[in-house]
């Protein structure tokens, strides 16, 4: 089946630094990718939708200058958490929609811990 | 997308069938019912989806009531590895943005 890979799977950083998380579709072209955030014992919350070659659409309450999303190619989207703080510590999950079949596939998630 | 309601938690004995209910009374005619599950600290995994008819695949069966206002996911022979949070989601198309509710924590006991 189609695979979506996230990297890194976990990262620890100091407060004030920026962290980039990659989401790759390994065997299909993803016209649309979605980024979710999940706090402990809570459900997934959609942060933003990114379409290849255009600006991401952010959900209400998500700071676009804080969470920079780039979808420069049909197989790669990146989420950069800028000036990270401990409250940004979370599990970040991406999903990618196949441009040919329309199916949706999820990555394995990236756990960010900000000290 | 229509809102769904699921029990917070359920328990099931290993080897028995697990029946997970979902209410979606405001579902519209062109909306599908999708089921995903999330094992701890992993990304969601697709299980099954349906529109009107009951569906079965190698993982599970999906039973949708005739009025489409509720559905049941059936894991016919639950194993310990099926312990996870199960999400019932209603959405218009297969590749749409998915809105996750709180889901049902299924615990399969030995």
Interface residues (C-beta under 8 A of the other chain):
Chain A: X4 X6 X32 X34 X36 X43 X44 X45 X46 X49 X91 X93 X95 X97 X98 X102 X103 X104 X105 X106 X107 X108 X109 X111
Chain B: X36 X38 X41 X42 X43 X44 X45 X46 X87 X93 X94 X95 X96 X97 X98 X99 X100 X101 X102 X103
